[in-house]
Amino acid sequence: MKKKILNIIILIIGINIFYFLNQKFKISIPCPFHKLTNLYCPGCGITRMFIAIIHLNFYQAFRYNPLVFILLISYLLIKFIELITKKKIIFNNRITYTLLIIVILFGVLRNIPYFDILAPNIVG
């Protein structure tokens, strides 16, 4: 239990350091896949999504990476249900493979002009 708490504290400190550097000096993590191919990977927009969540701008967070936003909300909901029911929810391989297919499909679709709504957009 102490190790979990220490890991959470270290994670929070790391997030705050990154957030400070990003806000003060505009230092961010570039996507190597996007730099090399000029295509969006399934993870493009995650950093901006988390910064939007910190600012409580959930609509913008969703627009940066809708799939990861939905997966994050789903994960938090599952953990909340586990906490309330005190029962561990276990996923079988079918769910794992389905999620993998969804992530790959999302990565492909967000690079097709007709599905540009899935690209990590900046909304005014």
BELVENTA-V227688 format. One record per run of one state. SS is the DSSP state (a for helix, b for strand, c for the rest). FROM is the first residue (numbers start at 1). TO is the last residue. If there is no record, write none. Layout:
BEGIN
ss=(SS | SS)
from=(FROM | FROM)
to=(TO | TO)
END
This chain:
BEGIN
ss=(c | a | c | a | c | a | c | a | c | a | c | a | c | a | c)
from=(1 | 2 | 26 | 32 | 38 | 46 | 55 | 58 | 65 | 66 | 86 | 93 | 110 | 113 | 119)
to=(1 | 25 | 31 | 37 | 45 | 54 | 57 | 64 | 65 | 85 | 92 | 109 | 112 | 118 | 124)
END
